[in-house]
């Protein structure tokens, strides 16, 4: 049993990926959250400190995703130990970049390491999903799965944890831009329609299947054609100032496709190569700036490793 301080990192993620609402997600190289953890004999999980959240997140372990994840983990393995955590919140809150998921995943990787890694990454997923339920009311896996496991993942069935890793072409880059506004995931989910027309459903299924084919074949043109969302984007884009303009500038700069990262307000764009990604990143950021809206931009290959020990 490790009793000294241990530290873990979990990366930001992009969920939905346009056509794959609640079933697609991929991990970024940066940014991400970090958790420091100490094992103790109190049997209690506590959060000692949270840095970088400007005092907005709950310090009670049962209300914070990192604390909830550790509580579920310890209960599952029948451990009598407790844990004290320090969360370094480096992801912006309500950003659509898997902020709540990264906190939970970093804590899980740390506590599992402290116990000698008895559980696989996939076996840690249910605890991370329960933490997501605390954050947004739904135990979805499209952020926690790629953050834990890395890469581009398909969640075929979240109840059975049927998670499939999809290979990606080597020169695929993601640009993620975060305008300085916040959209709560819970609110963004509630805004969605409860019913779809058959024609919209068929179009979404076609794009979802085609995106998988494009990624596996390394067909960048097919990837771009598939990044069309007729389910969430028409509704959620209304909450993002200048969304259509930023998207059009990304496409003009050479992006394969562009959409909403998670529930927003962040946008993501897929690009073929780092040079185009840099051009797209600059175009998107400048467009937000022209609207007097500050925005942070990140450029990354798909992170195939996922969460890691530091």
N, C-alpha and C positions, 0 to 999 in steps of 0.2 A: 504494500500500500504506500503510495507516494504521499508524503505529508508536507513537503516544501511547496513553495509557490510554483504553479504551472500556468502556462499561457497559451492560448489558442486563437487562431484567426479564422474568420469565415467570410467569404466574399459576397459582394453584391450580386444580384441576379436580375435577369429580365424574364418576366413571366408572360404567358399568353402568346407572345411573339406573333401578333396580329391574328392569324386565323386559328390559333390553338388555345382558345379560352379555357383556362384551368387544366390543360393537358400538356402544354409545352413550357419549357423554361431552360435557360442556359446561364452559366456562371461567367462572371467577369474576373479579370486578374486583379483589379483594384476599382474602387475602394472596398472597404470591408470593416466589420466590427472585430474587436478583440476583447477577450475575457481572461482575467486573472482569477485563479481559483485555489483555495486552500481546503484540504480535507480536515475535519475535526471529529470529535467523538460526541458532539452534542445531539446528533440526530436531527438537527434543524438546518434548513437552508436559509441563508440570509444574504442580503445584498449590502455590502459594506459601503460602496460608493459607486456612483455613476458619473462619468466624466464626458463632457461634450454634448449633453442633451439640454443644457440651459434650464435644468430643473423641471423639465416637462414630464419625464417618465416616472412611474410609481416606483418607490423604493421597496415596497412590500413584495417579497418573493412570489407570493401566490398571484400577484397582479402583473408581474413583469415576465416577458417571454423567456428570458434566460433563467429566471428562478423557477418558473413552471416546468420547463424542460428538465432541469436537474431534479426537481421533486418527483416527477414521473419516472425518471431513470432510476433513482435510488429505491423507490417503491417497487419497481418492476424486478430488480435484482435482489430484493429483500435485504438491502444494506442497512446496517444500524448507524452508519456514519452520517454526519452532516457536512455542509460545505459553506464556505464564505466566498462571495464573489465580488469582483470589481469589474464593472462594464465600461470599456472605452468605446463610447458611441461615436464612431467616425462616419457613419452613414446618416444622411439627413432624414428626419422623421417625415412620414407621409409622402415619400418621394417617388414611390412606384419602383424602387430598386431593391425590394426585399429586405427592408431595414429590420423589421421585427423578426424575420426568419434568420438573418445573420446573427443576431444576438443569441437566439436559441441554439443555433447550430454550433457556434463557437463554444458555448457553455457545455453542450453535450459532448463535443470532441474532447474537451478538457476533462470532464468528469469520467468519461470512459477511459481515457488515458491513465488517469489517477488510479483506476481500478484494474489496470493491466489489460485494457482493451478486450473485455470478454464478449462484446457485441460488435457485429459488423456495422458498417455505415448504413446499410439498408435496414438493419434491425433497430437503428436509432431513429429512423424516420417517424414512427408513431408518436414518440415523445415530442419531436419538433412540430408535428402537425397539431398536437394538443395545445402547444404553446401558441400556434397561429390562431387557434380558436379563441384564445384569450384576447388576442390583438384585434381581430376583425370579425369574429363571430362565425368563422368557417374554417374547418380543419383541412384546408387545401394543401397540396404538396408541390405546386409548380414553382415555388421559391425555395423551400427547404430541401427538396430533392437535389436540384443542381448545386446548391450551396454545400450540401453534405458530400455529394458524390462527384461533383465536377461535370464538365461537358455540357452537351445538349441532351435533355432528357424528355421522354414521352411518358406521361402518367396514363397508362391505359385504364387502370382501375385502382383508385386510391384506397378503396376498402380492402382489396386483396394485396395491396402494395405491389402491383404489377408495373414495375418501373423499367423502361427500356432506354438504354443509352444509344443515341443516334450518332454515328460518325459524322464529322464535319470536314469540309475541305481545308487544307493547310493555310490557304491565303484568305480565309474569311475573317473579316474584322467587324467589330461592333463599335458604333459610336453611341454613347448615351449622354443626353444633355438634360440637366435638371434645372428648370426655372425656379426661382426662389419663391414658390408658393407651395401650399400643402393641400393635398386631397386625401381625406381619410378613406381607407380601403372599404370600411363598412358602409360609408355613404355611397361610394362609387358602385358597390355591388347592388345596393338597394335601388339605384337609379335604372338598372337594366330591365328590359322587357322580360316578362315571365313566359311569353310565347313567341315562337318564330313562325314565319310563313314557310311552307315547304320549299319554295324556290330559294329562299335565303339559306335554309338548312343545307340544301343540295350544293349550293355554291360554296358554303363554308367547308363542307366535307371534302369537296374537290380540292380546294386550296390546301387543306390540312394534309391530305394524302400527297399532294404534289410537292409540298415543302419537304416532307420526309424524303421523297424520291430525289429532289434536287440536292439536298444535303448529302445523301448517300452516293449519288452519282458525281458529285462535284460540279453540277450544272448550275453555274451562277445565274444564267438567264432565267432558268426555271425557278430558282430560289426567289428572284425578284418578282416574277409573275405571280408567285403564290402568296406574297405578303399582302393580302387583301383581307380585310375584316369587315363583314357585314353584320356582325352581332354586337360587339361592344364599342367599337370605334365611333360609329355615328352618334352614339349617346354620350360617351365619355369625353370625346373631343370638344364638346361644348364647354366643358369646365376648364379648358386649357387655353389661355389667351394666345391668339395668333397661331393656333395649331396648324391650320391649313396652309398658312403662309410659310411657316417653318418647314413643314413637310415638303412643300413644293421646292423650296430652296435646296433642301437636302437632295432631292431627286435631280434637280438641275446641276448640282455639283458632282453628280455621278453615283449617288447611292443606289444600290440594287432595289431597296424598298425602305419604307419608313413607317413607323407606327407608334402606338402608345406602349410604354414600358409598364407592365402590370396594370394598375388602376390609374396611373398618372400621378403627378403632372409630367414626369420625365418622358422623353421621347427616345426611341432607339432607331438606329439605321444600320442595315447590313451593307458592307462595302467589300469590293474585290481588291484587296491589297491595302497596305498602310498609307501609300501616297494619296489614294482616293479618300481613305478614311480621314486623313488630316484635312483635306480640302472640304469634306462634308462637315466635319466638326467645326471648322472656322465659319462656314456658311450658316450653320444653324445657330451658333452663338451670336454672330453678328446680327442675325435677324431678330433674335430676342432683344439684343441691345438696342436695335433701332426702335423698339417698342418701349424703351426705358425699363426693361425687365432684366435684372441680373440673372445669369445662368452659368452653372458649372458644367464643364464638358469632360467626358472620360472616353478614352480610346483604348480598345483592348482586343486581343484575340480571344477566342473561346477558352476559358480556363478549364483545362482537362483534369486538374488535380482536385479542385474544390477546397474544403476547409483543411487546415493543417495546424500542427503544433509549431509554436515559435520558440 
